[in-house]
């Protein structure tokens, strides 16, 4: 029994011999043939598409902090380009609500380090995006059955379920 424990201990030591422990103070070996995580993420972040996403996210977070929640719900997306803040809304109600807040938005932007040189705020409707969302909604069709069918089930539990379905169909058609 004692020899088995020693044998297991020796196997463990040999198995973990070449691996670095999690909390050692030794510098880990870094292979210079491939990029590290920071280099990969920074190269991805410097791509045009991803940097635009980051900028839009930054503007959206800024607007979420300065607008009321009810006002922010009207915002579809926003971006900042050439010292102009563009805000897209879903419909004319959101557009008019945010148009009333233009001066407040500009005053908050001037206080911010990132948007201090803002010239104006443009608020516009983007109805194309809303149309795409409406297409996703499944249409509800009128019930074509009248709830008139025979219930020949012998199981009382199933019989009651079928009767409730019959009654609901009958109520819908009234």
PyMOL commands that set and color helices and strands:
alter all, ss='L'
color gray80, all
select helices_A, chain A and resi 2-15+37-45+48-66+69-72+92-99+102-111+127-135+156-173
alter helices_A, ss='H'
color red, helices_A
select strands_A, chain A and resi 75-81+84-89+120-125
alter strands_A, ss='S'
color yellow, strands_A
deselect
rebuild
show_as cartoon
